[in-house]
C-alpha cells in the first residue's frame, strides 16, 4: 500500500519521500496525540517550539498585539505536519495554516482531531515539491524535525525555499551531526531513557547549521537567527539555549521585494 500511495501521488524521478521512513511513521501514526505514547517527548518538545514560535513570529512580522490571536493574518505551511501537533495550535492562534505530510494515515488522524480542537487547518497528503509546483507561497514555512528523515535533502530544501514568499521566513528544526547528538539523541533518547522508539533517527542523516546555510543561500534565503533546544532529563522538558550541538532551530528569511 505504501509503494502504491507514493507512486500514485508523487510519480517523479526524484522525490523527498523515503519509503522506509513512511512505513515507520505509518506504524506509529495512532501514537501522535497520546501524551504518554511513543511520541511523548515530542509533546514536551512541541511546547518549547510553540513558545519559541509565538515569540518569534509576531516580532519578525511586526504584528499588532493580540492576546487571543497573536498570529492573525499570517499564512503558514507546516511541512511534514504529522498529525498536527504544531499546526493546530498555530491555527488556534489566528494563522491560516496548511499542513502537508507524505504519510496518508497522519493526515487522516490530523483531520479527525480537528473536530476535537475546533481548529481550522487545510491538511493535504502531499510532498513539498508537489506543493511548490502549484506556485503557492507562504509567510512562514515550517519544517520541524523533518529534514533528517527525507530521502533527498537538496530537493527538500529547494522545495521549502520555493514556498517562502518575499519577506517570509523558513523555520527549520532539526538535529546537528555531532558526537554530542549521537550520545544524547541516539544512545540516550532511544536506548537509555527510551523517550523515542529505537531506530527513530539515523545519526548519519543529521545536518549541521552550516550545511543548511550553504544549501539555502543559493535559493535567495538569508539566515535570520538560530537557537538551541536543550533537554532537561530530570524535568523532561526543553528550553531555548545557545547550545546548538544537539537540537536546534534555524530561521531563514527571503528579502522583501522592496529590500
Secondary structure, DSSP 4 states (H G I P E B T S, - for coil): -HHHHHHHH---SS-S--HHHHHHHHHTGGGTT-TTSTTHHHHHHHHHHHHHHHHHHHHHTTPPP-SS-TTTT-EEEEET-TTTTTHHHHHHTT-EEEEEES-HHHHHHHHHHHHHH---EEEEE--HHHHHHTT--EEEEEEES-GGG-S-HHHHHHHHHHTEEEEEEEEEEEE--SHHHIIIIIIIIIIIS--S-TTS--GGG---HHHHHHHHHTTTEEEEEEEEEEEETTTTEEEEES--SSEEEEEEEEPPTT-
